[in-house]
Amino acid sequence: MRAARRASAPLAALSAAALCVLLAACSTLTRRAPPQRAPLPAPAPVPVPRPPTGIESIPDAVPRSEPRSAHGNPPFYDVLGRRYFVLAAADGYLERGVASWYGPTFHGGNTSNGEPYDMYGMSAAHKTLPLPTYARVTNLRNGRNVVVRINDRGPFVANRLIDLSYTAAAKLDMIREGTTLVEVRALTPGAPDELTRSAQSPPPALYVQAGAFADAHNAQHVLERLHAAGLASAFIVSPLDGKSRLYRVRLGPVGSVAEFDQLTARLAALGIPDARLAVD
């Protein structure tokens, strides 16, 4: 019995040593960082389709009387922390700003009024005009204009006024740049549609309007603030020109969306967030 116990002692010691090694190995394995997964490949960009054959022959939207859509026309709605109030009517609406366009990513999806989005149709998205609204959109860089039916909400990007369908954008010759400076004029079905500019008209001079004031002293105060901030292109348009009774503080001229964005951003930093695009 004693001999047997002595013979088993080295085995016991060996087994204990092996166990320690095994436990140490397991401990090392458990502390090892998990292998890193290979990053997922970036999604392929959605290809921009070529313009359909004879895109210029695709007819504009034709204004017609329609009931206010049951969807997409709340009194107001919130997006990205900002509240937008839907206009009660589109009559007399005229605004200038930046147009963008949306295409393949959204094609076939639902618009805000519940209709499917057709990138090859003559439609558009706007933040506050009632759905549907017909509007004439004029590219202020080349004079081209189209009539679209607004049935969607957007674009919710700073300084963007309207989002056009692919075909509407192609007819305005703005696909390559992606954005352009436009005038948006709401149309009333059955009322005369007076074109403000034709495709042959030269592009007008464009400016950023920082404000309009009935008091000349207020306009002068703003002008001095802008000059002190280094905005040397600011000037005042007096009401003596017969076009307005207001003193308008403007900057420019501007020749591109990039210049417009840059100036409006600088004005916003100075506490003037509502600058708009103006035409001479």
C-alpha positions as CSV (number, residue, x, y, z in Angstrom):
1,M,0.0,0.0,0.0
2,R,2.8,2.5,0.9
3,A,4.7,1.5,-2.3
4,A,1.6,2.1,-4.3
5,R,1.0,5.4,-2.7
6,R,4.6,6.5,-3.4
7,A,4.3,5.4,-7.0
8,S,1.1,7.4,-7.5
9,A,2.6,10.6,-6.0
10,P,4.6,11.6,-9.1
11,L,1.5,10.9,-11.3
12,A,-0.6,13.1,-9.1
13,A,2.0,15.9,-9.2
14,L,2.2,15.5,-13.0
15,S,-1.5,15.6,-13.3
16,A,-1.7,18.8,-11.2
17,A,1.0,20.4,-13.3
18,A,-0.8,19.5,-16.5
19,L,-4.0,20.9,-15.1
20,C,-2.3,24.2,-14.3
21,V,-0.9,24.4,-17.8
22,L,-4.3,23.7,-19.3
23,L,-6.0,26.3,-17.1
24,A,-3.4,28.8,-18.0
25,A,-3.9,28.1,-21.7
26,C,-7.6,28.4,-21.3
27,S,-7.2,31.7,-19.4
28,T,-5.0,33.0,-22.2
29,L,-7.6,32.0,-24.8
30,T,-10.4,33.7,-22.9
31,R,-8.5,37.0,-22.6
32,R,-7.6,37.1,-26.3
33,A,-9.6,39.7,-28.3
34,P,-12.2,38.3,-30.6
35,P,-11.2,38.3,-34.3
36,Q,-12.3,41.5,-36.1
37,R,-15.0,41.0,-38.7
38,A,-14.1,42.2,-42.2
39,P,-15.9,45.5,-42.9
40,L,-19.0,45.2,-45.1
41,P,-18.5,46.5,-48.6
42,A,-20.0,49.9,-49.2
43,P,-23.3,49.7,-51.1
44,A,-22.9,50.4,-54.8
45,P,-24.1,53.9,-55.8
46,V,-27.4,54.0,-57.5
47,P,-26.7,54.6,-61.2
48,V,-28.1,57.7,-62.7
49,P,-30.2,56.7,-65.8
50,R,-29.6,58.2,-69.1
51,P,-32.3,60.6,-70.2
52,P,-35.1,58.8,-72.1
53,T,-35.1,59.2,-75.8
54,G,-36.8,62.4,-76.8
55,I,-37.0,63.7,-73.2
56,E,-37.9,67.2,-74.5
57,S,-41.0,65.7,-76.0
58,I,-42.3,64.5,-72.7
59,P,-45.2,66.9,-71.9
60,D,-45.4,69.2,-68.9
61,A,-48.0,68.6,-66.3
62,V,-51.3,70.2,-67.3
63,P,-53.0,72.2,-64.4
64,R,-56.5,70.9,-63.6
65,S,-58.8,71.4,-60.6
66,E,-58.2,68.7,-58.0
67,P,-59.5,68.2,-54.5
68,R,-56.9,68.7,-51.7
69,S,-55.2,65.4,-51.0
70,A,-56.4,63.4,-48.0
71,H,-52.8,62.7,-47.1
72,G,-49.8,65.0,-46.8
73,N,-51.8,68.1,-45.9
74,P,-51.7,68.5,-42.1
75,P,-51.9,72.0,-40.7
76,F,-48.2,71.5,-39.7
77,Y,-45.6,68.8,-39.3
78,D,-42.1,68.4,-37.8
79,V,-39.0,67.1,-39.6
80,L,-35.5,67.2,-38.1
81,G,-36.5,69.5,-35.3
82,R,-38.1,72.1,-37.5
83,R,-41.8,72.8,-37.9
84,Y,-43.4,73.5,-41.3
85,F,-46.9,75.0,-41.7
86,V,-48.8,73.9,-44.8
87,L,-50.3,76.8,-46.8
88,A,-54.0,77.0,-46.9
89,A,-53.9,77.8,-50.6
90,A,-51.3,78.2,-53.3
91,D,-52.8,81.3,-54.9
92,G,-50.2,84.0,-55.6
93,Y,-47.2,81.9,-54.4
94,L,-43.9,83.0,-55.9
95,E,-40.5,82.2,-54.5
96,R,-37.0,81.9,-55.6
97,G,-34.3,79.6,-54.3
98,V,-32.4,76.3,-54.9
99,A,-33.9,73.3,-56.7
100,S,-32.6,69.8,-56.4
101,W,-33.8,66.5,-57.9
102,Y,-34.5,63.0,-56.7
103,G,-34.5,59.8,-58.8
104,P,-33.6,56.1,-58.7
105,T,-33.5,55.6,-55.0
106,F,-37.1,56.8,-54.5
107,H,-38.6,55.5,-57.8
108,G,-41.7,53.5,-57.1
109,G,-42.0,54.5,-53.4
110,N,-44.9,56.4,-52.0
111,T,-45.1,60.2,-52.1
112,S,-46.5,62.2,-49.3
113,N,-50.0,62.1,-50.7
114,G,-49.9,58.4,-51.2
115,E,-49.2,58.2,-55.0
116,P,-46.2,56.2,-56.3
117,Y,-43.2,58.4,-57.2
118,D,-42.5,58.3,-60.9
119,M,-39.1,59.7,-61.7
120,Y,-40.0,59.9,-65.4
121,G,-43.1,62.0,-64.6
122,M,-43.4,65.8,-64.3
123,S,-43.7,66.0,-60.5
124,A,-42.0,67.7,-57.5
125,A,-41.8,67.9,-53.8
126,H,-42.3,71.1,-51.7
127,K,-42.3,71.7,-48.0
128,T,-45.4,73.9,-47.6
129,L,-47.5,74.2,-50.7
130,P,-50.7,72.2,-50.5
131,L,-50.9,68.8,-52.3
132,P,-51.4,68.8,-55.2
133,T,-50.3,72.1,-56.5
134,Y,-49.2,72.9,-60.1
135,A,-46.3,75.2,-60.5
136,R,-44.0,76.6,-63.2
137,V,-40.4,76.2,-62.3
138,T,-37.9,78.4,-64.2
139,N,-34.1,77.7,-64.2
140,L,-32.7,81.2,-63.6
141,R,-29.4,80.1,-65.0
142,N,-30.6,79.3,-68.5
143,G,-34.2,80.5,-68.8
144,R,-35.7,77.0,-69.3
145,N,-39.0,76.4,-67.6
146,V,-41.4,73.5,-66.9
147,V,-44.7,72.9,-65.3
148,V,-44.8,70.2,-62.6
149,R,-47.4,68.8,-60.3
150,I,-46.3,68.9,-56.6
151,N,-47.4,65.7,-54.8
152,D,-44.6,65.2,-52.2
153,R,-42.9,66.8,-49.2
154,G,-39.3,67.9,-49.2
155,P,-36.5,68.7,-49.7
156,F,-35.5,68.9,-46.0
157,V,-32.0,70.4,-46.7
158,A,-30.9,73.9,-45.8
159,N,-31.6,76.4,-48.6
160,R,-33.4,73.9,-50.8
161,L,-36.8,75.1,-52.1
162,I,-38.1,72.3,-54.3
163,D,-37.2,68.8,-55.3
164,L,-37.9,67.9,-58.9
165,S,-38.5,64.6,-60.6
166,Y,-35.7,63.3,-62.8
167,T,-37.5,64.3,-66.1
168,A,-38.3,67.8,-64.9
169,A,-34.7,68.3,-63.8
170,A,-33.4,66.9,-67.2
171,K,-35.6,69.3,-69.1
172,L,-34.2,72.2,-67.0
173,D,-30.7,71.0,-67.9
174,M,-29.6,70.6,-64.2
175,I,-28.9,66.8,-63.9
176,R,-25.1,67.1,-64.0
177,E,-24.8,69.9,-61.4
178,G,-27.6,68.4,-59.2
179,T,-28.9,71.8,-58.2
180,T,-29.7,75.1,-59.7
181,L,-31.3,78.5,-58.9
182,V,-34.9,78.6,-59.8
183,E,-38.1,80.6,-59.6
184,V,-41.3,78.7,-58.5
185,R,-44.6,80.2,-59.4
186,A,-47.9,78.4,-58.4
187,L,-50.4,78.1,-61.2
188,T,-54.2,78.3,-60.8
189,P,-56.1,75.8,-63.1
190,G,-58.1,77.7,-65.6
191,A,-56.3,81.0,-65.0
192,P,-54.0,82.6,-67.7
193,D,-50.4,81.4,-67.3
194,E,-48.1,84.3,-68.1
195,L,-44.6,83.2,-68.7
196,T,-42.2,85.5,-66.9
197,R,-39.2,84.2,-68.9
198,S,-38.8,82.2,-72.1
199,A,-36.1,79.8,-72.9
200,Q,-34.5,82.5,-75.1
201,S,-34.4,85.2,-72.3
202,P,-30.9,86.0,-71.0
203,P,-30.4,84.9,-67.4
204,P,-31.2,87.7,-64.9
205,A,-28.8,89.1,-62.3
206,L,-29.3,87.2,-59.0
207,Y,-28.7,88.4,-55.5
208,V,-29.1,87.4,-51.9
209,Q,-31.6,89.6,-50.0
210,A,-30.8,90.0,-46.4
211,G,-33.9,92.0,-45.5
212,A,-36.4,94.7,-46.6
213,F,-37.2,97.7,-44.5
214,A,-39.7,100.5,-44.5
215,D,-37.3,102.7,-42.5
216,A,-34.1,103.6,-44.3
217,H,-32.2,103.9,-41.0
218,N,-32.9,100.2,-40.3
219,A,-31.6,99.2,-43.7
220,Q,-28.5,101.3,-43.2
221,H,-27.8,99.7,-39.8
222,V,-27.9,96.2,-41.4
223,L,-25.7,97.4,-44.2
224,E,-23.1,98.6,-41.8
225,R,-23.2,95.3,-39.9
226,L,-22.6,93.4,-43.1
227,H,-19.7,95.6,-44.2
228,A,-18.2,95.3,-40.7
229,A,-18.4,91.5,-41.1
230,G,-16.4,91.6,-44.3
231,L,-19.4,91.3,-46.7
232,A,-18.3,94.1,-49.0
233,S,-20.8,93.2,-51.8
234,A,-23.8,94.3,-49.7
235,F,-25.7,97.3,-50.9
236,I,-29.1,99.0,-50.5
237,V,-31.8,99.1,-53.3
238,S,-33.9,102.2,-52.5
239,P,-37.6,102.4,-53.3
240,L,-36.9,105.2,-55.8
241,D,-36.7,102.6,-58.5
242,G,-40.5,102.4,-58.5
243,K,-40.6,98.6,-57.9
244,S,-41.0,98.6,-54.1
245,R,-41.7,100.9,-51.2
246,L,-39.1,99.1,-49.1
247,Y,-35.3,99.6,-48.7
248,R,-33.9,96.2,-49.7
249,V,-30.5,95.1,-48.4
250,R,-28.8,92.8,-50.9
251,L,-25.5,91.0,-51.6
252,G,-24.0,89.8,-54.8
253,P,-24.6,89.2,-57.6
254,V,-24.3,85.4,-57.1
255,G,-23.6,83.1,-60.0
256,S,-24.1,79.6,-58.5
257,V,-25.7,77.6,-55.8
258,A,-22.4,77.3,-54.0
259,E,-22.1,81.1,-53.8
260,F,-25.8,81.4,-52.6
261,D,-25.2,78.7,-49.9
262,Q,-22.0,80.4,-48.7
263,L,-23.6,83.8,-48.4
264,T,-26.8,82.6,-46.6
265,A,-24.6,80.6,-44.2
266,R,-22.6,83.7,-43.3
267,L,-25.8,85.7,-42.9
268,A,-27.3,83.0,-40.6
269,A,-24.1,83.2,-38.5
270,L,-24.8,87.0,-38.1
271,G,-28.3,86.4,-36.9
272,I,-30.1,86.8,-40.3
273,P,-31.5,83.3,-41.0
274,D,-34.2,84.2,-43.5
275,A,-32.2,85.5,-46.5
276,R,-33.7,84.7,-49.8
277,L,-32.8,84.7,-53.5
278,A,-33.7,87.9,-55.3
279,V,-33.8,88.8,-59.0
280,D,-32.8,92.2,-60.4
